[in-house]
Amino acid sequence: MVNVGINQTSAILRAPYNVFQSVPSSYEWAEATMREVVALSQKIGANLTEEDVASFRPILHNMSPNGKTSMLQDVEAGRKTEVEYLAGTVIELGKKYGVSTPINEQLYKIIRIMEDMKTH
């Protein structure tokens, strides 16, 4: 859930942790992405909750402000990301269980475009 939210949004924003620590709208976007995983988890029996989303806030605020997610590091280095594993899985399971995943669908498209731009 956390990786789906923070890794993908940080890669697109090219944002280290300090952006999520200091710009509320950036973290709200990451949390909205996590909530799609929460909704999906209810259908598959993992039963994540809003409390699980909220529990990452204090962890994030204790991370090094200049630290970067692995996906951001991949984007900066021009490497293929884990978007298939993250958003790709969320989208696939969303279709299977009838859960809307519009944020992950957009993140998937954007990150794939970013990857394609590096190869052309």
C-alpha positions in Angstrom: 0.0 0.0 0.0 2.7 2.5 1.0 4.9 1.7 -2.0 2.0 2.0 -4.4 1.3 5.5 -3.0 4.6 7.1 -2.3 6.9 5.4 -4.9 4.8 6.2 -7.9 3.9 9.8 -6.9 7.5 10.6 -6.0 8.7 9.3 -9.4 6.3 11.5 -11.3 6.9 14.5 -9.2 10.6 13.8 -9.0 10.2 14.5 -5.3 12.4 13.4 -2.4 10.7 12.9 0.9 10.9 16.5 1.9 8.2 17.4 -0.7 5.8 14.9 0.9 6.8 16.2 4.4 6.2 19.8 3.5 3.7 20.1 0.6 0.3 18.8 1.9 -1.2 18.3 -1.6 1.6 16.0 -2.6 1.0 13.7 0.3 -2.8 13.9 -0.2 -2.2 12.5 -3.7 0.0 9.7 -2.3 -2.7 8.9 0.3 -5.5 8.9 -2.3 -3.4 6.3 -4.3 -3.1 4.2 -1.1 -6.8 4.4 -0.6 -7.4 2.5 -3.9 -5.3 -0.3 -2.4 -7.3 -0.1 0.8 -10.6 -0.5 -1.1 -9.1 -3.4 -3.1 -7.9 -5.1 0.1 -11.5 -5.1 1.5 -12.5 -7.3 -1.5 -9.6 -9.7 -1.3 -9.6 -10.2 2.5 -6.5 -8.2 3.5 -8.7 -5.7 5.2 -6.5 -2.6 5.2 -8.1 0.5 6.7 -7.8 4.3 6.8 -5.8 3.8 10.0 -3.2 1.9 7.9 -3.0 4.8 5.6 -2.6 7.3 8.5 0.0 5.1 10.2 2.5 6.0 7.5 2.5 9.7 8.2 4.7 9.7 11.3 7.1 7.3 9.6 7.4 9.6 6.6 8.1 12.6 8.8 11.0 10.7 10.4 12.6 9.9 7.0 15.6 11.8 5.7 14.2 14.9 3.9 16.6 14.4 1.0 15.9 10.6 0.8 14.4 9.3 -2.4 12.1 6.3 -3.1 13.5 3.5 -5.2 11.2 4.3 -8.1 12.4 7.9 -8.1 16.0 6.7 -8.2 15.1 4.4 -11.1 13.5 7.3 -13.0 16.5 9.5 -12.4 18.9 6.8 -13.6 16.8 6.0 -16.7 16.1 2.4 -15.5 12.8 0.5 -15.9 10.6 1.0 -12.8 8.5 -1.4 -10.8 5.3 0.2 -12.2 4.1 -3.1 -13.6 4.3 -4.7 -10.1 2.7 -1.8 -8.3 0.1 0.0 -10.4 -0.1 -2.9 -12.9 -1.1 -5.3 -10.1 -3.6 -2.8 -8.6 -5.2 -2.2 -11.9 -5.4 -5.9 -12.7 -6.9 -6.8 -9.3 -9.3 -3.8 -9.5 -10.7 -5.1 -12.8 -11.0 -8.6 -11.3 -12.8 -7.5 -8.1 -14.8 -4.5 -9.5 -12.8 -1.8 -7.7 -12.2 1.5 -9.4 -8.5 2.4 -9.6 -8.4 5.6 -11.7 -5.3 7.1 -9.9 -3.2 4.0 -10.4 -4.4 3.8 -14.0 -3.1 7.3 -14.6 0.1 6.8 -12.7 0.7 3.6 -14.8 0.2 5.5 -18.0 2.4 8.4 -17.0 5.3 6.3 -15.7 5.2 4.1 -18.8 5.4 7.2 -21.0 8.4 8.4 -18.9 10.1 5.0 -19.4 9.3 5.1 -23.1 10.7 8.6 -23.4 14.1 7.3 -22.1 14.3 4.7 -24.8 13.5 6.9 -27.7 
